[in-house]
Amino acid sequence: MFHVKHFKLHQLLFFVFLITLPLQTRVIFQPETAYIGAVFNYHLAFFVYLSDLVFFAAILDWLLFHRPNLVSRGTILWPTVALFSLILATLFHVKHIDLGLYSTLKWLELIMLLVYAWSNFKEKLMFHVALWILFGSGVIQAIIGIWQFHVQHGLNLTFLGEYVSQLGTPGLATIQFHGEKLIRAYGTMPHPNVLAGFLLVSLVCGLYLLSRETMFHKIKSVLVSCGTILILLGIFFSFSRISWILAGLTILAYIWFHVKHMNWFHVKLISIIAIVSLSIIFLGYKDLAVSRGSESLDSNSVNLRTTYNQQGIELIKKYPLLGVGVGHYIPAIRDSYRLPDWQYQPAHNIYILLGVELGILGLGLFLLIVGKIFALAWPQKNSAFAKATADKQLLTFSLLLAVGSFLIIGLFDHYPITIQQTRLTFFLLLGMLAASGNLGDI
């Protein structure tokens, strides 16, 4: 049970940070520098988010009043120090030092989030409160997104950072249906794909929480089940096809996990959730699902992704060692290609994007950090995972699914490392996954 007295101030502030994580509440500085022609480019803007301020307060309390021994975090600390040192080194050859410094600070925030989570998630209560918050946030985001789609406009939630522009606005995310455009669900995110990515994490949280319940906790199971159905519907109305696939695979993975452990109650419960969600979609929105699912692979969005990725690969060939510099993907594209103003976008692949900005060395260090985290979470050499309790296996399995989903999404989109909400979520999950390997039996 959650009791405030169980937590230190920095941990309470961290929970507040988790609540603010999906929000776009922010201040933008020097917005005129973020325009290419008449088009505002998110990746050239300087933002300070509410989530940044709360996280900074938590980190400040943690470092000043608890003086953590970060050297003991050496397994991941030294590769992250090496990565950050490389990021600093790239500042010496960037053209726009203000953009480089801003991006460097964002990377420092991500690294500190990873290290903080790895250092502070030491007991089951910390994990469970965090997962409940992420699940609850996902339910709220799903409700907002479903509502937005059905009314086809924003809900005047500007204080939460919601922004859904009018039909016809360049860059608005829509789908074609029966000759007309329909606005996709945004939540309080900058794009429906970002909403879908966050909801995938919330889906994992919901299925994890359900998997810990038994038939003797019917009220809690019913509430979490209803929330999970809403999250699945929110993913549907985002119309992110990769997220549709990953949501289906996530459900199948949990069913496989429970079949393996002969938890038949949970197999039935998760199957019912899947059936109810699919029934709602196909009874009420079958034509929408078929229309979106059958869109040609040579559609404009797919062709643009291919073009963006090809441009990124050419830049890697041109700047292989240290890349073009932190935060300088868009300036490098502008220097190399003449495009319509709205087409100056990062590669829709985080591995290409990292290779462009930080070079092959930076990409290698990032992959090394991820590999070490997976090794910490699932140390196969001594069969620790096999010997762990079912609850600990379930937690590690869930975090592996969430992190794995972001790594797969990273093959098709850039938002796991470029957009505030999802890059913070991604590095939070990496830190939690690393911490789960040292967690005692739960």
C-alpha positions as CSV (number, residue, x, y, z in Angstrom):
1,M,0.0,0.0,0.0
2,F,1.3,3.5,-0.8
3,H,2.3,5.6,2.1
4,V,4.1,8.9,1.7
5,K,6.2,8.2,4.8
6,H,7.9,5.3,3.0
7,F,9.6,7.6,0.6
8,K,12.3,10.3,0.7
9,L,11.6,13.8,-0.8
10,H,13.5,13.1,-4.0
11,Q,11.4,9.9,-4.5
12,L,8.2,11.8,-4.0
13,L,9.3,14.4,-6.5
14,F,10.2,11.7,-8.9
15,F,6.7,10.3,-8.7
16,V,5.4,13.9,-9.5
17,F,7.8,13.9,-12.4
18,L,6.2,10.6,-13.7
19,I,2.8,12.3,-13.5
20,T,4.0,15.2,-15.6
21,L,5.9,13.0,-18.0
22,P,3.2,12.7,-20.7
23,L,2.3,16.4,-20.6
24,Q,3.5,19.0,-23.0
25,T,3.2,21.8,-20.5
26,R,6.3,23.9,-21.5
27,V,7.9,27.2,-22.3
28,I,9.6,27.9,-25.6
29,F,12.5,30.3,-25.9
30,Q,13.4,32.2,-29.1
31,P,10.7,30.5,-31.2
32,E,11.8,32.6,-34.2
33,T,14.9,30.4,-34.5
34,A,12.9,27.2,-35.0
35,Y,11.2,28.3,-38.2
36,I,12.3,27.1,-41.6
37,G,10.5,29.5,-43.9
38,A,6.9,29.5,-42.5
39,V,7.2,26.1,-41.0
40,F,7.9,25.6,-37.3
41,N,10.5,22.8,-36.8
42,Y,10.3,21.1,-33.4
43,H,13.9,19.9,-33.6
44,L,15.3,23.4,-33.8
45,A,13.3,24.7,-30.8
46,F,14.4,25.3,-27.2
47,F,11.9,24.0,-24.8
48,V,11.8,23.8,-21.0
49,Y,9.1,21.4,-19.8
50,L,7.3,21.1,-16.5
51,S,8.7,17.6,-16.4
52,D,12.2,19.0,-16.7
53,L,11.8,21.3,-13.7
54,V,10.3,18.6,-11.5
55,F,13.0,16.1,-12.4
56,F,15.7,18.7,-11.8
57,A,14.3,19.3,-8.3
58,A,14.3,15.5,-7.6
59,I,17.9,15.1,-8.8
60,L,19.1,18.2,-6.9
61,D,17.7,16.8,-3.6
62,W,19.1,13.3,-4.3
63,L,22.7,14.6,-5.1
64,L,22.9,17.3,-2.4
65,F,21.3,15.6,0.5
66,H,21.8,11.9,-0.1
67,R,25.2,12.0,-1.8
68,P,24.8,8.7,-3.7
69,N,27.9,6.6,-4.4
70,L,27.7,6.7,-8.2
71,V,31.0,4.9,-8.7
72,S,29.3,1.7,-7.6
73,R,27.2,2.1,-10.7
74,G,30.3,1.4,-12.8
75,T,28.8,-1.3,-15.0
76,I,26.8,1.3,-16.9
77,L,28.2,4.5,-15.5
78,W,31.5,4.3,-17.4
79,P,29.9,3.7,-20.8
80,T,27.5,6.5,-20.2
81,V,30.4,8.8,-19.1
82,A,32.2,7.8,-22.3
83,L,29.0,8.6,-24.4
84,F,28.6,12.0,-22.7
85,S,32.3,12.8,-23.2
86,L,31.8,12.0,-26.9
87,I,28.8,14.3,-27.0
88,L,30.9,17.1,-25.5
89,A,33.6,16.4,-28.0
90,T,31.2,16.9,-30.9
91,L,30.5,20.5,-29.6
92,F,33.8,21.5,-31.0
93,H,32.7,21.1,-34.6
94,V,29.1,22.2,-34.5
95,K,27.9,25.3,-36.4
96,H,25.2,26.4,-33.9
97,I,26.6,26.2,-30.4
98,D,23.3,27.2,-28.7
99,L,21.6,24.2,-30.4
100,G,24.5,21.9,-29.5
101,L,24.5,23.0,-25.8
102,Y,20.7,22.6,-25.5
103,S,20.9,19.1,-27.0
104,T,23.8,18.2,-24.7
105,L,21.7,19.2,-21.7
106,K,18.9,17.0,-22.9
107,W,21.3,14.1,-23.2
108,L,22.6,14.8,-19.7
109,E,19.0,14.7,-18.4
110,L,18.5,11.3,-20.1
111,I,21.7,9.9,-18.7
112,M,20.9,11.2,-15.2
113,L,17.4,9.7,-15.4
114,L,18.9,6.3,-16.3
115,V,21.4,6.4,-13.5
116,Y,18.7,7.7,-11.0
117,A,16.3,4.9,-11.8
118,W,19.1,2.3,-11.6
119,S,20.2,3.6,-8.3
120,N,16.8,4.1,-6.6
121,F,14.6,1.3,-7.8
122,K,15.8,-1.1,-5.1
123,E,12.5,-2.6,-3.7
124,K,9.2,-3.7,-5.2
125,L,7.2,-0.7,-3.8
126,M,9.2,1.8,-5.9
127,F,8.6,-0.3,-9.0
128,H,4.9,-0.8,-8.3
129,V,4.1,2.9,-7.6
130,A,5.9,3.9,-10.8
131,L,4.1,1.3,-12.9
132,W,0.7,2.3,-11.4
133,I,1.4,6.0,-12.3
134,L,2.4,5.1,-15.9
135,F,-0.7,2.9,-16.2
136,G,-3.0,5.6,-14.9
137,S,-1.4,8.2,-17.1
138,G,-1.9,5.9,-20.1
139,V,-5.6,5.5,-19.3
140,I,-6.1,9.3,-19.1
141,Q,-4.1,9.8,-22.4
142,A,-6.3,7.1,-24.0
143,I,-9.5,8.7,-22.9
144,I,-8.3,12.1,-24.2
145,G,-7.2,10.6,-27.5
146,I,-10.4,8.6,-28.0
147,W,-12.5,11.7,-27.3
148,Q,-10.4,13.9,-29.7
149,F,-10.9,11.4,-32.5
150,H,-14.6,11.3,-32.1
151,V,-15.1,15.1,-31.9
152,Q,-12.3,15.7,-34.5
153,H,-10.8,18.6,-32.6
154,G,-8.8,19.4,-29.4
155,L,-10.5,19.5,-26.0
156,N,-9.1,22.9,-24.8
157,L,-6.6,21.2,-22.5
158,T,-3.9,23.7,-23.4
159,F,-2.8,23.8,-19.7
160,L,-1.7,20.2,-20.2
161,G,0.1,21.0,-23.5
162,E,-2.6,19.7,-25.7
163,Y,-2.4,21.0,-29.3
164,V,-4.5,19.7,-32.1
165,S,-4.6,22.1,-35.1
166,Q,-7.4,22.5,-37.5
167,L,-7.9,20.3,-40.6
168,G,-5.9,21.5,-43.4
169,T,-3.0,22.7,-41.3
170,P,0.4,21.4,-42.8
171,G,1.8,18.6,-40.7
172,L,-1.5,17.6,-39.0
173,A,-1.6,13.8,-38.7
174,T,-4.6,12.4,-40.4
175,I,-5.9,9.3,-42.2
176,Q,-7.9,9.1,-45.4
177,F,-11.3,7.5,-45.1
178,H,-14.0,7.5,-47.8
179,G,-12.4,10.5,-49.5
180,E,-12.1,12.7,-46.4
181,K,-9.4,13.3,-43.8
182,L,-9.8,12.3,-40.2
183,I,-7.7,13.6,-37.4
184,R,-5.8,10.9,-35.5
185,A,-5.8,10.8,-31.7
186,Y,-3.1,13.0,-30.1
187,G,-3.7,12.9,-26.4
188,T,-1.4,15.7,-25.0
189,M,1.4,14.5,-27.2
190,P,3.0,16.3,-30.2
191,H,2.0,13.5,-32.6
192,P,-0.2,10.4,-32.6
193,N,2.7,8.1,-33.0
194,V,4.2,9.5,-29.8
195,L,0.9,8.8,-28.1
196,A,0.9,5.2,-29.3
197,G,4.5,4.7,-28.1
198,F,3.6,5.9,-24.6
199,L,0.4,3.8,-24.6
200,L,2.4,0.7,-25.4
201,V,4.3,1.2,-22.2
202,S,1.1,1.8,-20.3
203,L,-0.3,-1.4,-21.8
204,V,2.7,-3.3,-20.5
205,C,2.1,-1.8,-17.1
206,G,-1.6,-2.7,-17.1
207,L,-0.8,-6.3,-18.1
208,Y,1.9,-6.5,-15.5
209,L,-0.5,-5.2,-12.8
210,L,-3.2,-7.7,-13.9
211,S,-0.7,-10.5,-13.9
212,R,0.0,-9.9,-10.2
213,E,-3.7,-10.0,-9.2
214,T,-5.7,-13.1,-8.5
215,M,-9.3,-14.1,-8.7
216,F,-9.7,-13.0,-5.1
217,H,-9.1,-9.3,-6.1
218,K,-12.0,-9.0,-8.5
219,I,-12.7,-5.3,-8.1
220,K,-9.1,-4.3,-8.8
221,S,-8.9,-6.8,-11.7
222,V,-12.0,-5.3,-13.2
223,L,-10.8,-1.7,-12.9
224,V,-7.4,-2.5,-14.4
225,S,-9.0,-4.6,-17.1
226,C,-11.3,-1.7,-18.1
227,G,-8.3,0.6,-18.1
228,T,-6.3,-1.8,-20.3
229,I,-9.2,-2.0,-22.8
230,L,-9.2,1.8,-23.0
231,I,-5.5,1.8,-23.6
232,L,-5.9,-0.7,-26.4
233,L,-8.6,1.5,-28.0
234,G,-6.3,4.5,-27.6
235,I,-3.6,2.7,-29.5
236,F,-6.1,1.9,-32.2
237,F,-7.3,5.5,-32.6
238,S,-3.7,6.7,-32.9
239,F,-3.6,4.7,-36.2
240,S,0.0,3.8,-35.7
241,R,0.4,0.5,-37.5
242,I,3.6,-0.5,-35.9
243,S,2.0,0.1,-32.5
244,W,-1.0,-2.1,-33.5
245,I,1.4,-4.9,-34.3
246,L,3.4,-4.4,-31.1
247,A,0.3,-4.3,-29.0
248,G,-0.9,-7.6,-30.4
249,L,2.6,-9.2,-29.9
250,T,2.6,-7.8,-26.3
251,I,-0.7,-9.5,-25.5
252,L,0.5,-12.8,-27.1
253,A,3.7,-12.6,-25.1
254,Y,1.9,-12.3,-21.8
255,I,-0.4,-15.2,-22.7
256,W,2.7,-17.3,-23.5
257,F,4.3,-16.3,-20.2
258,H,1.2,-17.4,-18.2
259,V,0.7,-20.6,-20.2
260,K,4.4,-21.4,-19.5
261,H,3.7,-20.9,-15.7
262,M,0.3,-22.5,-15.9
263,N,-1.5,-19.4,-14.6
264,W,-4.8,-20.2,-16.3
265,F,-6.8,-17.5,-14.6
266,H,-4.5,-14.8,-16.1
267,V,-4.5,-16.5,-19.5
268,K,-8.3,-16.3,-19.5
269,L,-8.4,-12.7,-18.2
270,I,-5.9,-11.3,-20.8
271,S,-7.7,-13.3,-23.5
272,I,-11.0,-11.7,-22.5
273,I,-9.5,-8.2,-22.6
274,A,-8.1,-8.9,-26.1
275,I,-11.4,-10.3,-27.3
276,V,-13.5,-7.4,-25.9
277,S,-11.1,-4.8,-27.4
278,L,-11.1,-6.5,-30.8
279,S,-14.9,-6.8,-30.7
280,I,-15.3,-3.1,-30.0
281,I,-13.0,-2.3,-32.9
282,F,-14.4,-4.6,-35.5
283,L,-18.1,-4.1,-34.5
284,G,-17.8,-0.3,-34.5
285,Y,-14.8,0.6,-36.5
286,K,-14.1,-2.3,-38.9
287,D,-14.0,-0.1,-42.0
288,L,-11.5,2.3,-40.4
289,A,-9.3,-0.6,-39.4
290,V,-9.4,-2.2,-42.8
291,S,-8.8,1.1,-44.6
292,R,-5.7,2.0,-42.4
293,G,-4.4,-1.6,-42.4
294,S,-4.6,-1.9,-46.2
295,E,-2.8,1.3,-47.1
296,S,-0.1,0.6,-49.6
297,L,3.5,0.2,-48.6
298,D,4.3,2.7,-51.3
299,S,2.2,5.4,-49.6
300,N,3.6,8.9,-49.2
301,S,4.5,8.4,-45.5
302,V,6.5,5.2,-46.3
303,N,8.2,6.8,-49.2
304,L,9.2,9.8,-47.0
305,R,10.5,7.6,-44.3
306,T,12.7,5.8,-46.9
307,T,13.9,9.1,-48.2
308,Y,14.7,10.5,-44.7
309,N,16.7,7.3,-43.9
310,Q,18.6,7.4,-47.1
311,Q,19.6,11.0,-46.4
312,G,20.8,9.9,-43.0
313,I,22.9,7.1,-44.3
314,E,24.6,9.5,-46.8
315,L,25.5,11.8,-43.9
316,I,27.0,8.9,-41.9
317,K,29.2,8.1,-44.9
318,K,30.2,11.7,-45.1
319,Y,30.9,12.1,-41.3
320,P,31.5,8.6,-40.0
321,L,33.6,9.1,-36.9
322,L,32.2,11.9,-34.8
323,G,29.1,12.7,-36.9
324,V,27.7,16.1,-37.6
325,G,27.5,17.0,-33.9
326,V,24.9,16.7,-31.2
327,G,21.6,18.3,-32.1
328,H,22.7,19.1,-35.6
329,Y,20.8,16.6,-37.8
330,I,18.4,19.2,-39.2
331,P,21.2,21.8,-39.9
332,A,23.2,19.1,-41.7
333,I,20.3,18.1,-43.8
334,R,19.7,21.8,-44.7
335,D,23.3,22.2,-45.7
336,S,23.2,19.0,-47.9
337,Y,19.7,19.0,-49.5
338,R,17.3,21.5,-50.9
339,L,13.8,20.3,-49.8
340,P,10.4,21.8,-49.2
341,D,10.4,23.5,-45.8
342,W,8.2,20.9,-44.1
343,Q,10.5,18.0,-45.3
344,Y,13.5,18.8,-43.1
345,Q,13.0,15.9,-40.7
346,P,15.3,13.5,-38.8
347,A,15.8,10.0,-40.1
348,H,12.9,7.8,-39.0
349,N,15.3,5.4,-37.4
350,I,17.1,6.1,-34.1
351,Y,20.2,4.1,-35.1
352,I,20.7,6.1,-38.2
353,L,20.0,9.4,-36.3
354,L,22.6,8.5,-33.6
355,G,25.1,7.6,-36.3
356,V,24.6,10.9,-38.0
357,E,24.8,13.1,-34.9
358,L,27.4,11.2,-32.9
359,G,29.1,9.0,-35.5
360,I,29.6,5.3,-35.5
361,L,31.4,5.6,-32.2
362,G,28.5,7.2,-30.5
363,L,26.1,4.7,-31.9
364,G,28.3,1.9,-30.7
365,L,28.5,3.3,-27.2
366,F,24.7,3.6,-27.1
367,L,24.3,0.0,-28.2
368,L,26.9,-1.1,-25.6
369,I,24.9,0.6,-22.8
370,V,21.7,-1.1,-24.0
371,G,23.5,-4.5,-24.2
372,K,25.0,-4.1,-20.7
373,I,21.5,-3.3,-19.3
374,F,20.1,-6.4,-20.9
375,A,22.9,-8.4,-19.4
376,L,22.2,-7.0,-16.0
377,A,18.5,-7.7,-16.2
378,W,18.8,-11.2,-17.6
379,P,22.1,-12.8,-16.5
380,Q,21.8,-16.1,-18.3
381,K,25.3,-17.4,-17.4
382,N,24.3,-18.3,-13.8
383,S,20.7,-19.1,-14.6
384,A,19.6,-16.3,-12.2
385,F,16.5,-15.6,-14.3
386,A,15.4,-19.2,-14.2
387,K,15.9,-19.3,-10.4
388,A,14.1,-16.1,-9.7
389,T,10.6,-16.0,-8.2
390,A,7.7,-15.8,-10.6
391,D,7.0,-12.2,-9.6
392,K,10.6,-11.1,-10.3
393,Q,10.5,-13.0,-13.6
394,L,7.3,-11.2,-14.4
395,L,8.7,-7.8,-13.7
396,T,11.9,-8.3,-15.7
397,F,9.8,-9.9,-18.5
398,S,7.5,-6.8,-18.6
399,L,10.4,-4.3,-18.6
400,L,12.1,-6.3,-21.4
401,L,8.9,-6.1,-23.4
402,A,8.6,-2.3,-22.9
403,V,12.3,-1.6,-23.7
404,G,12.2,-4.0,-26.6
405,S,9.1,-2.3,-28.1
406,F,11.0,1.0,-28.1
407,L,14.0,-0.5,-29.7
408,I,11.8,-2.0,-32.4
409,I,9.9,1.3,-32.9
410,G,13.3,2.9,-33.3
411,L,13.7,1.1,-36.5
412,F,10.7,2.9,-38.0
413,D,10.6,6.2,-36.1
414,H,12.8,8.7,-34.3
415,Y,10.6,9.7,-31.4
416,P,12.2,7.3,-28.8
417,I,15.2,9.7,-28.7
418,T,13.9,13.0,-30.1
419,I,10.6,13.8,-28.4
420,Q,10.4,14.8,-24.8
421,Q,7.7,12.4,-23.5
422,T,9.0,9.2,-25.2
423,R,12.7,9.8,-24.7
424,L,12.3,10.3,-21.0
425,T,10.1,7.2,-20.9
426,F,12.6,5.2,-22.8
427,F,15.6,6.1,-20.5
428,L,13.4,5.6,-17.5
429,L,12.6,2.1,-18.7
430,L,16.3,1.4,-19.3
431,G,17.1,2.4,-15.8
432,M,14.3,0.4,-14.3
433,L,15.4,-2.7,-16.4
434,A,18.9,-2.4,-15.1
435,A,17.7,-2.1,-11.5
436,S,15.4,-5.1,-11.8
437,G,18.5,-7.4,-12.1
438,N,19.6,-6.5,-8.6
439,L,16.1,-6.6,-7.0
440,G,15.6,-9.2,-4.3
441,D,12.7,-11.6,-4.5
442,I,9.4,-9.8,-4.8
